[in-house]
Amino acid sequence: MRDDQQRRLAQAVREACVEAASSPYEEAGISGLCYEGRWECAVDTMRNLDLAVLLEQLESLSPAGKEST
């Protein structure tokens, strides 16, 4: 894997984690959970991210993925 591909993958994973965790964290707060409970909900969501979907999305955006379509 090239450096630019590794950077794109790492950035995509980071963005997916932040996006996935934000909503459950806020919803848990609205439900009355304490900080630790909110954080636990957010972490659980990140642990359950479907990385295969993320990889498919990245492949469809890569130049190689466009050429193979």
PDB file of N, CA, C, O and CB in Angstrom:
ATOM      1  N   MET A   1       0.858  -1.177   0.000  1.00  0.00           N
ATOM      2  CA  MET A   1       0.000   0.000   0.000  1.00  0.00           C
ATOM      3  C   MET A   1       0.899   1.233   0.000  1.00  0.00           C
ATOM      4  O   MET A   1       1.842   1.322   0.786  1.00  0.00           O
ATOM      5  CB  MET A   1      -0.973   0.002   1.233  1.00  0.00           C
ATOM      6  N   ARG A   2       0.608   2.160  -0.865  1.00  0.00           N
ATOM      7  CA  ARG A   2       1.404   3.394  -0.956  1.00  0.00           C
ATOM      8  C   ARG A   2       1.090   4.324   0.211  1.00  0.00           C
ATOM      9  O   ARG A   2       0.054   4.205   0.866  1.00  0.00           O
ATOM     10  CB  ARG A   2       1.138   4.117  -2.295  1.00  0.00           C
ATOM     11  N   ASP A   3       2.014   5.251   0.450  1.00  0.00           N
ATOM     12  CA  ASP A   3       1.846   6.195   1.561  1.00  0.00           C
ATOM     13  C   ASP A   3       0.555   7.001   1.435  1.00  0.00           C
ATOM     14  O   ASP A   3      -0.156   7.190   2.422  1.00  0.00           O
ATOM     15  CB  ASP A   3       3.039   7.145   1.629  1.00  0.00           C
ATOM     16  N   ASP A   4       0.247   7.475   0.228  1.00  0.00           N
ATOM     17  CA  ASP A   4      -0.969   8.267   0.062  1.00  0.00           C
ATOM     18  C   ASP A   4      -2.224   7.424   0.304  1.00  0.00           C
ATOM     19  O   ASP A   4      -3.220   7.933   0.817  1.00  0.00           O
ATOM     20  CB  ASP A   4      -1.011   8.880  -1.339  1.00  0.00           C
ATOM     21  N   GLN A   5      -2.183   6.158  -0.057  1.00  0.00           N
ATOM     22  CA  GLN A   5      -3.306   5.262   0.208  1.00  0.00           C
ATOM     23  C   GLN A   5      -3.454   5.010   1.702  1.00  0.00           C
ATOM     24  O   GLN A   5      -4.567   4.970   2.226  1.00  0.00           O
ATOM     25  CB  GLN A   5      -3.123   3.936  -0.537  1.00  0.00           C
ATOM     26  N   GLN A   6      -2.333   4.841   2.379  1.00  0.00           N
ATOM     27  CA  GLN A   6      -2.375   4.628   3.827  1.00  0.00           C
ATOM     28  C   GLN A   6      -2.940   5.858   4.521  1.00  0.00           C
ATOM     29  O   GLN A   6      -3.740   5.734   5.448  1.00  0.00           O
ATOM     30  CB  GLN A   6      -0.970   4.303   4.374  1.00  0.00           C
ATOM     31  N   ARG A   7      -2.534   7.039   4.084  1.00  0.00           N
ATOM     32  CA  ARG A   7      -3.048   8.277   4.691  1.00  0.00           C
ATOM     33  C   ARG A   7      -4.550   8.410   4.455  1.00  0.00           C
ATOM     34  O   ARG A   7      -5.294   8.771   5.368  1.00  0.00           O
ATOM     35  CB  ARG A   7      -2.311   9.512   4.120  1.00  0.00           C
ATOM     36  N   ARG A   8      -4.998   8.120   3.229  1.00  0.00           N
ATOM     37  CA  ARG A   8      -6.427   8.211   2.932  1.00  0.00           C
ATOM     38  C   ARG A   8      -7.221   7.223   3.763  1.00  0.00           C
ATOM     39  O   ARG A   8      -8.296   7.549   4.266  1.00  0.00           O
ATOM     40  CB  ARG A   8      -6.683   7.967   1.449  1.00  0.00           C
ATOM     41  N   LEU A   9      -6.693   6.014   3.909  1.00  0.00           N
ATOM     42  CA  LEU A   9      -7.369   4.997   4.718  1.00  0.00           C
ATOM     43  C   LEU A   9      -7.445   5.433   6.177  1.00  0.00           C
ATOM     44  O   LEU A   9      -8.501   5.341   6.802  1.00  0.00           O
ATOM     45  CB  LEU A   9      -6.642   3.644   4.606  1.00  0.00           C
ATOM     46  N   ALA A  10      -6.333   5.904   6.714  1.00  0.00           N
ATOM     47  CA  ALA A  10      -6.310   6.346   8.114  1.00  0.00           C
ATOM     48  C   ALA A  10      -7.268   7.509   8.334  1.00  0.00           C
ATOM     49  O   ALA A  10      -7.984   7.537   9.335  1.00  0.00           O
ATOM     50  CB  ALA A  10      -4.886   6.752   8.529  1.00  0.00           C
ATOM     51  N   GLN A  11      -7.291   8.463   7.419  1.00  0.00           N
ATOM     52  CA  GLN A  11      -8.196   9.611   7.529  1.00  0.00           C
ATOM     53  C   GLN A  11      -9.649   9.156   7.457  1.00  0.00           C
ATOM     54  O   GLN A  11     -10.493   9.639   8.212  1.00  0.00           O
ATOM     55  CB  GLN A  11      -7.905  10.640   6.417  1.00  0.00           C
ATOM     56  N   ALA A  12      -9.939   8.233   6.556  1.00  0.00           N
ATOM     57  CA  ALA A  12     -11.310   7.738   6.418  1.00  0.00           C
ATOM     58  C   ALA A  12     -11.766   7.010   7.676  1.00  0.00           C
ATOM     59  O   ALA A  12     -12.910   7.164   8.106  1.00  0.00           O
ATOM     60  CB  ALA A  12     -11.422   6.809   5.209  1.00  0.00           C
ATOM     61  N   VAL A  13     -10.881   6.225   8.263  1.00  0.00           N
ATOM     62  CA  VAL A  13     -11.222   5.510   9.494  1.00  0.00           C
ATOM     63  C   VAL A  13     -11.466   6.511  10.622  1.00  0.00           C
ATOM     64  O   VAL A  13     -12.424   6.371  11.383  1.00  0.00           O
ATOM     65  CB  VAL A  13     -10.096   4.514   9.882  1.00  0.00           C
ATOM     66  N   ARG A  14     -10.605   7.513  10.729  1.00  0.00           N
ATOM     67  CA  ARG A  14     -10.787   8.528  11.772  1.00  0.00           C
ATOM     68  C   ARG A  14     -12.125   9.241  11.599  1.00  0.00           C
ATOM     69  O   ARG A  14     -12.872   9.395  12.565  1.00  0.00           O
ATOM     70  CB  ARG A  14      -9.632   9.550  11.742  1.00  0.00           C
ATOM     71  N   GLU A  15     -12.432   9.673  10.390  1.00  0.00           N
ATOM     72  CA  GLU A  15     -13.692  10.373  10.141  1.00  0.00           C
ATOM     73  C   GLU A  15     -14.892   9.482  10.412  1.00  0.00           C
ATOM     74  O   GLU A  15     -15.893   9.940  10.964  1.00  0.00           O
ATOM     75  CB  GLU A  15     -13.739  10.880   8.709  1.00  0.00           C
ATOM     76  N   ALA A  16     -14.800   8.207  10.028  1.00  0.00           N
ATOM     77  CA  ALA A  16     -15.903   7.276  10.270  1.00  0.00           C
ATOM     78  C   ALA A  16     -16.133   7.077  11.767  1.00  0.00           C
ATOM     79  O   ALA A  16     -17.276   6.999  12.217  1.00  0.00           O
ATOM     80  CB  ALA A  16     -15.621   5.926   9.594  1.00  0.00           C
ATOM     81  N   CYS A  17     -15.053   6.994  12.531  1.00  0.00           N
ATOM     82  CA  CYS A  17     -15.177   6.823  13.984  1.00  0.00           C
ATOM     83  C   CYS A  17     -15.821   8.046  14.626  1.00  0.00           C
ATOM     84  O   CYS A  17     -16.719   7.912  15.458  1.00  0.00           O
ATOM     85  CB  CYS A  17     -13.800   6.565  14.614  1.00  0.00           C
ATOM     86  N   VAL A  18     -15.373   9.219  14.249  1.00  0.00           N
ATOM     87  CA  VAL A  18     -15.938  10.445  14.823  1.00  0.00           C
ATOM     88  C   VAL A  18     -17.409  10.570  14.457  1.00  0.00           C
ATOM     89  O   VAL A  18     -18.242  10.888  15.306  1.00  0.00           O
ATOM     90  CB  VAL A  18     -15.159  11.688  14.337  1.00  0.00           C
ATOM     91  N   GLU A  19     -17.726  10.318  13.187  1.00  0.00           N
ATOM     92  CA  GLU A  19     -19.111  10.412  12.745  1.00  0.00           C
ATOM     93  C   GLU A  19     -19.996   9.386  13.445  1.00  0.00           C
ATOM     94  O   GLU A  19     -21.111   9.694  13.865  1.00  0.00           O
ATOM     95  CB  GLU A  19     -19.193  10.226  11.239  1.00  0.00           C
ATOM     96  N   ALA A  20     -19.484   8.164  13.565  1.00  0.00           N
ATOM     97  CA  ALA A  20     -20.271   7.100  14.199  1.00  0.00           C
ATOM     98  C   ALA A  20     -20.482   7.356  15.677  1.00  0.00           C
ATOM     99  O   ALA A  20     -21.549   7.040  16.205  1.00  0.00           O
ATOM    100  CB  ALA A  20     -19.593   5.757  14.008  1.00  0.00           C
ATOM    101  N   ALA A  21     -19.502   7.916  16.357  1.00  0.00           N
ATOM    102  CA  ALA A  21     -19.568   8.090  17.808  1.00  0.00           C
ATOM    103  C   ALA A  21     -20.362   9.317  18.241  1.00  0.00           C
ATOM    104  O   ALA A  21     -20.916   9.337  19.340  1.00  0.00           O
ATOM    105  CB  ALA A  21     -18.184   8.180  18.365  1.00  0.00           C
ATOM    106  N   SER A  22     -20.424  10.322  17.408  1.00  0.00           N
ATOM    107  CA  SER A  22     -21.055  11.586  17.804  1.00  0.00           C
ATOM    108  C   SER A  22     -22.526  11.430  18.171  1.00  0.00           C
ATOM    109  O   SER A  22     -22.957  11.889  19.229  1.00  0.00           O
ATOM    110  CB  SER A  22     -20.924  12.594  16.691  1.00  0.00           C
ATOM    111  N   SER A  23     -23.278  10.799  17.319  1.00  0.00           N
ATOM    112  CA  SER A  23     -24.717  10.673  17.555  1.00  0.00           C
ATOM    113  C   SER A  23     -25.040   9.841  18.798  1.00  0.00           C
ATOM    114  O   SER A  23     -25.827  10.286  19.633  1.00  0.00           O
ATOM    115  CB  SER A  23     -25.383  10.053  16.343  1.00  0.00           C
ATOM    116  N   PRO A  24     -24.456   8.648  18.944  1.00  0.00           N
ATOM    117  CA  PRO A  24     -24.759   7.867  20.159  1.00  0.00           C
ATOM    118  C   PRO A  24     -24.343   8.594  21.440  1.00  0.00           C
ATOM    119  O   PRO A  24     -25.019   8.479  22.462  1.00  0.00           O
ATOM    120  CB  PRO A  24     -24.060   6.510  20.097  1.00  0.00           C
ATOM    121  N   TYR A  25     -23.256   9.329  21.393  1.00  0.00           N
ATOM    122  CA  TYR A  25     -22.796  10.075  22.567  1.00  0.00           C
ATOM    123  C   TYR A  25     -23.845  11.119  22.960  1.00  0.00           C
ATOM    124  O   TYR A  25     -24.201  11.244  24.132  1.00  0.00           O
ATOM    125  CB  TYR A  25     -21.425  10.758  22.286  1.00  0.00           C
ATOM    126  N   GLU A  26     -24.330  11.859  21.973  1.00  0.00           N
ATOM    127  CA  GLU A  26     -25.333  12.890  22.253  1.00  0.00           C
ATOM    128  C   GLU A  26     -26.656  12.271  22.701  1.00  0.00           C
ATOM    129  O   GLU A  26     -27.283  12.752  23.645  1.00  0.00           O
ATOM    130  CB  GLU A  26     -25.557  13.765  21.014  1.00  0.00           C
ATOM    131  N   GLU A  27     -27.074  11.209  22.025  1.00  0.00           N
ATOM    132  CA  GLU A  27     -28.329  10.547  22.391  1.00  0.00           C
ATOM    133  C   GLU A  27     -28.272   9.982  23.805  1.00  0.00           C
ATOM    134  O   GLU A  27     -29.253  10.046  24.545  1.00  0.00           O
ATOM    135  CB  GLU A  27     -28.646   9.430  21.399  1.00  0.00           C
ATOM    136  N   ALA A  28     -27.127   9.431  24.175  1.00  0.00           N
ATOM    137  CA  ALA A  28     -26.978   8.897  25.529  1.00  0.00           C
ATOM    138  C   ALA A  28     -27.065  10.019  26.565  1.00  0.00           C
ATOM    139  O   ALA A  28     -27.616   9.828  27.649  1.00  0.00           O
ATOM    140  CB  ALA A  28     -25.639   8.144  25.667  1.00  0.00           C
ATOM    141  N   GLY A  29     -26.524  11.174  26.231  1.00  0.00           N
ATOM    142  CA  GLY A  29     -26.621  12.325  27.129  1.00  0.00           C
ATOM    143  C   GLY A  29     -28.058  12.783  27.298  1.00  0.00           C
ATOM    144  O   GLY A  29     -28.491  13.102  28.405  1.00  0.00           O
ATOM    145  N   ILE A  30     -28.784  12.813  26.209  1.00  0.00           N
ATOM    146  CA  ILE A  30     -30.193  13.205  26.265  1.00  0.00           C
ATOM    147  C   ILE A  30     -30.985  12.208  27.106  1.00  0.00           C
ATOM    148  O   ILE A  30     -31.940  12.573  27.792  1.00  0.00           O
ATOM    149  CB  ILE A  30     -30.788  13.303  24.842  1.00  0.00           C
ATOM    150  N   SER A  31     -30.574  10.948  27.040  1.00  0.00           N
ATOM    151  CA  SER A  31     -31.245   9.902  27.818  1.00  0.00           C
ATOM    152  C   SER A  31     -30.869   9.933  29.292  1.00  0.00           C
ATOM    153  O   SER A  31     -31.444   9.197  30.094  1.00  0.00           O
ATOM    154  CB  SER A  31     -30.916   8.545  27.245  1.00  0.00           C
ATOM    155  N   GLY A  32     -29.907  10.780  29.657  1.00  0.00           N
ATOM    156  CA  GLY A  32     -29.551  10.942  31.054  1.00  0.00           C
ATOM    157  C   GLY A  32     -28.326  10.175  31.514  1.00  0.00           C
ATOM    158  O   GLY A  32     -28.034  10.143  32.709  1.00  0.00           O
ATOM    159  N   LEU A  33     -27.606   9.557  30.594  1.00  0.00           N
ATOM    160  CA  LEU A  33     -26.407   8.828  31.000  1.00  0.00           C
ATOM    161  C   LEU A  33     -25.307   9.802  31.425  1.00  0.00           C
ATOM    162  O   LEU A  33     -25.218  10.920  30.918  1.00  0.00           O
ATOM    163  CB  LEU A  33     -25.910   7.925  29.855  1.00  0.00           C
ATOM    164  N   CYS A  34     -24.483   9.358  32.353  1.00  0.00           N
ATOM    165  CA  CYS A  34     -23.346  10.142  32.797  1.00  0.00           C
ATOM    166  C   CYS A  34     -22.269  10.126  31.709  1.00  0.00           C
ATOM    167  O   CYS A  34     -22.406   9.449  30.690  1.00  0.00           O
ATOM    168  CB  CYS A  34     -22.789   9.598  34.141  1.00  0.00           C
ATOM    169  N   TYR A  35     -21.200  10.883  31.946  1.00  0.00           N
ATOM    170  CA  TYR A  35     -20.112  10.962  30.973  1.00  0.00           C
ATOM    171  C   TYR A  35     -19.588   9.576  30.614  1.00  0.00           C
ATOM    172  O   TYR A  35     -19.404   9.266  29.437  1.00  0.00           O
ATOM    173  CB  TYR A  35     -18.977  11.826  31.517  1.00  0.00           C
ATOM    174  N   GLU A  36     -19.347   8.746  31.621  1.00  0.00           N
ATOM    175  CA  GLU A  36     -18.780   7.415  31.367  1.00  0.00           C
ATOM    176  C   GLU A  36     -19.727   6.560  30.531  1.00  0.00           C
ATOM    177  O   GLU A  36     -19.290   5.841  29.632  1.00  0.00           O
ATOM    178  CB  GLU A  36     -18.468   6.705  32.693  1.00  0.00           C
ATOM    179  N   GLY A  37     -21.008   6.638  30.824  1.00  0.00           N
ATOM    180  CA  GLY A  37     -21.995   5.893  30.052  1.00  0.00           C
ATOM    181  C   GLY A  37     -22.088   6.376  28.614  1.00  0.00           C
ATOM    182  O   GLY A  37     -22.212   5.584  27.680  1.00  0.00           O
ATOM    183  N   ARG A  38     -22.024   7.698  28.456  1.00  0.00           N
ATOM    184  CA  ARG A  38     -22.053   8.271  27.113  1.00  0.00           C
ATOM    185  C   ARG A  38     -20.841   7.813  26.320  1.00  0.00           C
ATOM    186  O   ARG A  38     -20.955   7.426  25.157  1.00  0.00           O
ATOM    187  CB  ARG A  38     -22.100   9.806  27.177  1.00  0.00           C
ATOM    188  N   TRP A  39     -19.675   7.861  26.962  1.00  0.00           N
ATOM    189  CA  TRP A  39     -18.440   7.458  26.299  1.00  0.00           C
ATOM    190  C   TRP A  39     -18.498   5.976  25.931  1.00  0.00           C
ATOM    191  O   TRP A  39     -18.060   5.588  24.849  1.00  0.00           O
ATOM    192  CB  TRP A  39     -17.221   7.743  27.203  1.00  0.00           C
ATOM    193  N   GLU A  40     -19.035   5.152  26.824  1.00  0.00           N
ATOM    194  CA  GLU A  40     -19.153   3.726  26.560  1.00  0.00           C
ATOM    195  C   GLU A  40     -20.038   3.470  25.328  1.00  0.00           C
ATOM    196  O   GLU A  40     -19.717   2.615  24.502  1.00  0.00           O
ATOM    197  CB  GLU A  40     -19.726   3.002  27.794  1.00  0.00           C
ATOM    198  N   CYS A  41     -21.121   4.192  25.208  1.00  0.00           N
ATOM    199  CA  CYS A  41     -21.987   4.064  24.028  1.00  0.00           C
ATOM    200  C   CYS A  41     -21.246   4.448  22.755  1.00  0.00           C
ATOM    201  O   CYS A  41     -21.363   3.771  21.733  1.00  0.00           O
ATOM    202  CB  CYS A  41     -23.238   4.936  24.185  1.00  0.00           C
ATOM    203  N   ALA A  42     -20.486   5.531  22.818  1.00  0.00           N
ATOM    204  CA  ALA A  42     -19.727   5.984  21.653  1.00  0.00           C
ATOM    205  C   ALA A  42     -18.665   4.970  21.252  1.00  0.00           C
ATOM    206  O   ALA A  42     -18.519   4.661  20.070  1.00  0.00           O
ATOM    207  CB  ALA A  42     -19.077   7.333  21.936  1.00  0.00           C
ATOM    208  N   VAL A  43     -17.931   4.455  22.215  1.00  0.00           N
ATOM    209  CA  VAL A  43     -16.877   3.477  21.936  1.00  0.00           C
ATOM    210  C   VAL A  43     -17.480   2.194  21.382  1.00  0.00           C
ATOM    211  O   VAL A  43     -16.930   1.602  20.454  1.00  0.00           O
ATOM    212  CB  VAL A  43     -16.059   3.176  23.208  1.00  0.00           C
ATOM    213  N   ASP A  44     -18.598   1.762  21.939  1.00  0.00           N
ATOM    214  CA  ASP A  44     -19.252   0.551  21.444  1.00  0.00           C
ATOM    215  C   ASP A  44     -19.647   0.717  19.978  1.00  0.00           C
ATOM    216  O   ASP A  44     -19.511  -0.218  19.188  1.00  0.00           O
ATOM    217  CB  ASP A  44     -20.492   0.218  22.297  1.00  0.00           C
ATOM    218  N   THR A  45     -20.126   1.883  19.618  1.00  0.00           N
ATOM    219  CA  THR A  45     -20.489   2.145  18.224  1.00  0.00           C
ATOM    220  C   THR A  45     -19.265   2.082  17.320  1.00  0.00           C
ATOM    221  O   THR A  45     -19.334   1.528  16.223  1.00  0.00           O
ATOM    222  CB  THR A  45     -21.169   3.514  18.095  1.00  0.00           C
ATOM    223  N   MET A  46     -18.150   2.642  17.767  1.00  0.00           N
ATOM    224  CA  MET A  46     -16.921   2.594  16.960  1.00  0.00           C
ATOM    225  C   MET A  46     -16.438   1.155  16.798  1.00  0.00           C
ATOM    226  O   MET A  46     -15.964   0.771  15.730  1.00  0.00           O
ATOM    227  CB  MET A  46     -15.812   3.455  17.606  1.00  0.00           C
ATOM    228  N   ARG A  47     -16.559   0.368  17.857  1.00  0.00           N
ATOM    229  CA  ARG A  47     -16.134  -1.034  17.783  1.00  0.00           C
ATOM    230  C   ARG A  47     -16.966  -1.824  16.779  1.00  0.00           C
ATOM    231  O   ARG A  47     -16.488  -2.801  16.203  1.00  0.00           O
ATOM    232  CB  ARG A  47     -16.228  -1.689  19.159  1.00  0.00           C
ATOM    233  N   ASN A  48     -18.189  -1.408  16.574  1.00  0.00           N
ATOM    234  CA  ASN A  48     -19.094  -2.133  15.688  1.00  0.00           C
ATOM    235  C   ASN A  48     -19.177  -1.554  14.282  1.00  0.00           C
ATOM    236  O   ASN A  48     -20.053  -1.936  13.506  1.00  0.00           O
ATOM    237  CB  ASN A  48     -20.455  -2.160  16.285  1.00  0.00           C
ATOM    238  N   LEU A  49     -18.276  -0.637  13.948  1.00  0.00           N
ATOM    239  CA  LEU A  49     -18.263  -0.086  12.599  1.00  0.00           C
ATOM    240  C   LEU A  49     -18.044  -1.195  11.582  1.00  0.00           C
ATOM    241  O   LEU A  49     -17.227  -2.090  11.801  1.00  0.00           O
ATOM    242  CB  LEU A  49     -17.177   0.991  12.461  1.00  0.00           C
ATOM    243  N   ASP A  50     -18.756  -1.142  10.491  1.00  0.00           N
ATOM    244  CA  ASP A  50     -18.586  -2.113   9.412  1.00  0.00           C
ATOM    245  C   ASP A  50     -17.454  -1.615   8.513  1.00  0.00           C
ATOM    246  O   ASP A  50     -17.673  -0.801   7.616  1.00  0.00           O
ATOM    247  CB  ASP A  50     -19.925  -2.311   8.594  1.00  0.00           C
ATOM    248  N   LEU A  51     -16.250  -2.110   8.764  1.00  0.00           N
ATOM    249  CA  LEU A  51     -15.078  -1.653   8.024  1.00  0.00           C
ATOM    250  C   LEU A  51     -15.116  -2.098   6.570  1.00  0.00           C
ATOM    251  O   LEU A  51     -14.511  -1.449   5.717  1.00  0.00           O
ATOM    252  CB  LEU A  51     -13.811  -2.163   8.683  1.00  0.00           C
ATOM    253  N   ALA A  52     -15.808  -3.179   6.270  1.00  0.00           N
ATOM    254  CA  ALA A  52     -15.917  -3.624   4.883  1.00  0.00           C
ATOM    255  C   ALA A  52     -16.631  -2.566   4.045  1.00  0.00           C
ATOM    256  O   ALA A  52     -16.243  -2.309   2.905  1.00  0.00           O
ATOM    257  CB  ALA A  52     -16.667  -4.972   4.801  1.00  0.00           C
ATOM    258  N   VAL A  53     -17.663  -1.958   4.601  1.00  0.00           N
ATOM    259  CA  VAL A  53     -18.385  -0.900   3.894  1.00  0.00           C
ATOM    260  C   VAL A  53     -17.464   0.297   3.670  1.00  0.00           C
ATOM    261  O   VAL A  53     -17.453   0.884   2.588  1.00  0.00           O
ATOM    262  CB  VAL A  53     -19.649  -0.473   4.686  1.00  0.00           C
ATOM    263  N   LEU A  54     -16.709   0.648   4.675  1.00  0.00           N
ATOM    264  CA  LEU A  54     -15.768   1.758   4.555  1.00  0.00           C
ATOM    265  C   LEU A  54     -14.743   1.482   3.456  1.00  0.00           C
ATOM    266  O   LEU A  54     -14.452   2.365   2.649  1.00  0.00           O
ATOM    267  CB  LEU A  54     -15.058   2.007   5.896  1.00  0.00           C
ATOM    268  N   LEU A  55     -14.202   0.287   3.416  1.00  0.00           N
ATOM    269  CA  LEU A  55     -13.233  -0.076   2.382  1.00  0.00           C
ATOM    270  C   LEU A  55     -13.860  -0.039   0.992  1.00  0.00           C
ATOM    271  O   LEU A  55     -13.226   0.404   0.035  1.00  0.00           O
ATOM    272  CB  LEU A  55     -12.659  -1.464   2.659  1.00  0.00           C
ATOM    273  N   GLU A  56     -15.089  -0.498   0.879  1.00  0.00           N
ATOM    274  CA  GLU A  56     -15.791  -0.447  -0.413  1.00  0.00           C
ATOM    275  C   GLU A  56     -15.962   0.991  -0.876  1.00  0.00           C
ATOM    276  O   GLU A  56     -15.775   1.294  -2.054  1.00  0.00           O
ATOM    277  CB  GLU A  56     -17.166  -1.134  -0.313  1.00  0.00           C
ATOM    278  N   GLN A  57     -16.317   1.877   0.051  1.00  0.00           N
ATOM    279  CA  GLN A  57     -16.479   3.285  -0.302  1.00  0.00           C
ATOM    280  C   GLN A  57     -15.160   3.884  -0.764  1.00  0.00           C
ATOM    281  O   GLN A  57     -15.130   4.640  -1.735  1.00  0.00           O
ATOM    282  CB  GLN A  57     -17.028   4.074   0.887  1.00  0.00           C
ATOM    283  N   LEU A  58     -14.083   3.561  -0.088  1.00  0.00           N
ATOM    284  CA  LEU A  58     -12.778   4.075  -0.475  1.00  0.00           C
ATOM    285  C   LEU A  58     -12.359   3.551  -1.845  1.00  0.00           C
ATOM    286  O   LEU A  58     -11.818   4.299  -2.660  1.00  0.00           O
ATOM    287  CB  LEU A  58     -11.736   3.704   0.569  1.00  0.00           C
ATOM    288  N   GLU A  59     -12.607   2.279  -2.095  1.00  0.00           N
ATOM    289  CA  GLU A  59     -12.254   1.699  -3.386  1.00  0.00           C
ATOM    290  C   GLU A  59     -13.023   2.359  -4.512  1.00  0.00           C
ATOM    291  O   GLU A  59     -12.482   2.553  -5.601  1.00  0.00           O
ATOM    292  CB  GLU A  59     -12.516   0.202  -3.386  1.00  0.00           C
ATOM    293  N   SER A  60     -14.273   2.706  -4.268  1.00  0.00           N
ATOM    294  CA  SER A  60     -15.075   3.333  -5.314  1.00  0.00           C
ATOM    295  C   SER A  60     -14.606   4.758  -5.601  1.00  0.00           C
ATOM    296  O   SER A  60     -14.866   5.292  -6.679  1.00  0.00           O
ATOM    297  CB  SER A  60     -16.548   3.339  -4.915  1.00  0.00           C
ATOM    298  N   LEU A  61     -13.917   5.375  -4.643  1.00  0.00           N
ATOM    299  CA  LEU A  61     -13.415   6.735  -4.834  1.00  0.00           C
ATOM    300  C   LEU A  61     -11.996   6.780  -5.373  1.00  0.00           C
ATOM    301  O   LEU A  61     -11.556   7.818  -5.867  1.00  0.00           O
ATOM    302  CB  LEU A  61     -13.476   7.484  -3.539  1.00  0.00           C
ATOM    303  N   SER A  62     -11.276   5.675  -5.286  1.00  0.00           N
ATOM    304  CA  SER A  62      -9.878   5.665  -5.724  1.00  0.00           C
ATOM    305  C   SER A  62      -9.802   5.643  -7.243  1.00  0.00           C
ATOM    306  O   SER A  62     -10.717   5.146  -7.900  1.00  0.00           O
ATOM    307  CB  SER A  62      -9.129   4.453  -5.135  1.00  0.00           C
ATOM    308  N   PRO A  63      -8.724   6.173  -7.811  1.00  0.00           N
ATOM    309  CA  PRO A  63      -8.558   6.140  -9.258  1.00  0.00           C
ATOM    310  C   PRO A  63      -8.604   4.723  -9.812  1.00  0.00           C
ATOM    311  O   PRO A  63      -9.168   4.507 -10.885  1.00  0.00           O
ATOM    312  CB  PRO A  63      -7.254   6.795  -9.643  1.00  0.00           C
ATOM    313  N   ALA A  64      -8.028   3.753  -9.111  1.00  0.00           N
ATOM    314  CA  ALA A  64      -8.049   2.365  -9.562  1.00  0.00           C
ATOM    315  C   ALA A  64      -9.480   1.843  -9.582  1.00  0.00           C
ATOM    316  O   ALA A  64      -9.867   1.119 -10.499  1.00  0.00           O
ATOM    317  CB  ALA A  64      -7.166   1.483  -8.655  1.00  0.00           C
ATOM    318  N   GLY A  65     -10.266   2.211  -8.572  1.00  0.00           N
ATOM    319  CA  GLY A  65     -11.654   1.769  -8.508  1.00  0.00           C
ATOM    320  C   GLY A  65     -12.469   2.338  -9.653  1.00  0.00           C
ATOM    321  O   GLY A  65     -13.340   1.652 -10.187  1.00  0.00           O
ATOM    322  N   LYS A  66     -12.204   3.582 -10.042  1.00  0.00           N
ATOM    323  CA  LYS A  66     -12.918   4.198 -11.152  1.00  0.00           C
ATOM    324  C   LYS A  66     -12.550   3.539 -12.466  1.00  0.00           C
ATOM    325  O   LYS A  66     -13.406   3.381 -13.337  1.00  0.00           O
ATOM    326  CB  LYS A  66     -12.624   5.690 -11.213  1.00  0.00           C
ATOM    327  N   GLU A  67     -11.297   3.153 -12.626  1.00  0.00           N
ATOM    328  CA  GLU A  67     -10.873   2.524 -13.860  1.00  0.00           C
ATOM    329  C   GLU A  67     -11.486   1.156 -14.039  1.00  0.00           C
ATOM    330  O   GLU A  67     -11.757   0.738 -15.165  1.00  0.00           O
ATOM    331  CB  GLU A  67      -9.383   2.423 -13.901  1.00  0.00           C
ATOM    332  N   SER A  68     -11.707   0.451 -12.941  1.00  0.00           N
ATOM    333  CA  SER A  68     -12.247  -0.907 -13.027  1.00  0.00           C
ATOM    334  C   SER A  68     -13.748  -0.923 -13.214  1.00  0.00           C
ATOM    335  O   SER A  68     -14.324  -1.988 -13.436  1.00  0.00           O
ATOM    336  CB  SER A  68     -11.888  -1.687 -11.792  1.00  0.00           C
ATOM    337  N   THR A  69     -14.401   0.231 -13.130  1.00  0.00           N
ATOM    338  CA  THR A  69     -15.854   0.291 -13.258  1.00  0.00           C
ATOM    339  C   THR A  69     -16.272   0.308 -14.694  1.00  0.00           C
ATOM    340  O   THR A  69     -17.466   0.357 -14.989  1.00  0.00           O
ATOM    341  CB  THR A  69     -16.404   1.502 -12.554  1.00  0.00           C
TER     342      THR A  69
END
